[in-house]
Amino acid sequence: MGAIKKLSSVKIPRVAFVATLMLLAVMIPEAVAGTGGTEFDAIYTLLVGWTQGTLGKIIALTMFLVGLSGGIIRQSIAAVVVGVGGALALFYGPTVIGGVVSAVI
């Protein structure tokens, strides 16, 4: 506690500035993390094909129907929303994740 009181109001912004610079220096190499790594392209393509192909559509439709039936049983629309949300995440998830990970600054 005494060490914090010894820092004057002038030194605190300097310490914060230096800490920010150190954090940026550590984070800059991570900006290119989405490039390269072609070793896993085959499995990524396979999984995306499954989720956005016929299998993904069947699973998404099943999620929607289970949510719809749960909503009818409980007389609540919340289960339908969960089913639709899961179906949307399954189908559009790989596209969103691919866009986020491979974003170029």
C-alpha positions as CSV (number, residue, x, y, z in Angstrom):
1,M,0.0,0.0,0.0
2,G,2.9,2.3,0.8
3,A,4.4,1.8,-2.6
4,I,1.2,3.0,-4.3
5,K,1.1,6.2,-2.2
6,K,4.7,6.9,-3.2
7,L,3.8,7.1,-6.9
8,S,3.0,10.7,-7.6
9,S,0.2,11.7,-10.0
10,V,2.8,12.4,-12.6
11,K,4.4,8.9,-12.5
12,I,1.1,7.0,-12.8
13,P,0.4,8.2,-16.4
14,R,4.0,7.3,-17.3
15,V,3.6,3.8,-15.9
16,A,0.3,3.4,-17.7
17,F,1.9,4.6,-21.0
18,V,4.9,2.2,-20.6
19,A,2.5,-0.7,-19.8
20,T,0.5,0.1,-22.9
21,L,3.6,0.1,-25.1
22,M,4.7,-3.2,-23.6
23,L,1.3,-4.7,-24.2
24,L,1.3,-3.5,-27.8
25,A,4.8,-4.9,-28.4
26,V,3.6,-8.3,-27.2
27,M,0.3,-8.2,-29.2
28,I,1.7,-7.0,-32.6
29,P,3.0,-10.4,-33.8
30,E,-0.4,-11.9,-33.1
31,A,-2.0,-9.7,-35.8
32,V,-0.9,-12.2,-38.5
33,A,-2.0,-15.3,-36.6
34,G,-4.7,-16.1,-39.2
35,T,-2.2,-16.4,-42.1
36,G,-0.4,-19.6,-43.0
37,G,-1.0,-22.9,-41.3
38,T,-2.1,-24.8,-44.4
39,E,-1.6,-28.1,-42.7
40,F,-5.2,-28.0,-41.4
41,D,-6.9,-26.7,-44.5
42,A,-8.2,-30.2,-45.5
43,I,-10.0,-30.8,-42.1
44,Y,-11.3,-27.2,-42.1
45,T,-12.8,-27.6,-45.5
46,L,-14.3,-30.9,-44.5
47,L,-15.9,-29.5,-41.4
48,V,-17.2,-26.4,-43.2
49,G,-18.6,-28.7,-45.9
50,W,-20.4,-30.8,-43.3
51,T,-21.9,-27.8,-41.4
52,Q,-22.9,-25.9,-44.5
53,G,-23.9,-28.9,-46.6
54,T,-26.7,-31.3,-46.3
55,L,-25.6,-32.7,-42.9
56,G,-25.5,-29.2,-41.5
57,K,-28.9,-28.4,-42.9
58,I,-30.4,-31.6,-41.4
59,I,-28.9,-30.8,-38.0
60,A,-30.1,-27.2,-38.2
61,L,-33.6,-28.3,-39.2
62,T,-33.6,-30.8,-36.3
63,M,-32.5,-28.1,-33.8
64,F,-35.3,-25.9,-35.1
65,L,-37.9,-28.6,-34.8
66,V,-36.8,-29.6,-31.3
67,G,-37.0,-26.0,-30.2
68,L,-40.4,-25.6,-31.8
69,S,-41.7,-28.7,-30.1
70,G,-40.2,-27.7,-26.8
71,G,-41.8,-24.3,-27.2
72,I,-45.2,-25.8,-27.9
73,I,-44.9,-28.1,-24.9
74,R,-43.8,-25.3,-22.6
75,Q,-46.0,-22.8,-24.2
76,S,-43.1,-20.4,-24.5
77,I,-41.3,-18.9,-27.5
78,A,-37.9,-19.1,-25.7
79,A,-37.3,-22.7,-26.7
80,V,-37.9,-21.8,-30.4
81,V,-35.5,-18.9,-30.1
82,V,-32.8,-21.2,-28.7
83,G,-33.5,-23.7,-31.6
84,V,-33.3,-21.0,-34.2
85,G,-30.1,-19.5,-32.6
86,G,-28.4,-22.9,-32.6
87,A,-29.3,-23.5,-36.2
88,L,-28.0,-20.1,-37.3
89,A,-24.8,-20.6,-35.3
90,L,-24.3,-24.0,-36.9
91,F,-24.8,-22.8,-40.4
92,Y,-23.2,-19.4,-40.3
93,G,-20.6,-20.0,-37.6
94,P,-17.8,-21.2,-39.9
95,T,-18.2,-18.1,-42.2
96,V,-18.1,-15.7,-39.2
97,I,-15.2,-17.4,-37.6
98,G,-13.3,-17.6,-40.9
99,G,-13.9,-13.8,-41.4
100,V,-12.8,-12.9,-37.9
101,V,-9.7,-15.1,-37.8
102,S,-8.4,-14.2,-41.3
103,A,-9.1,-10.5,-41.0
104,V,-6.3,-8.5,-42.4
105,I,-5.3,-5.3,-40.6
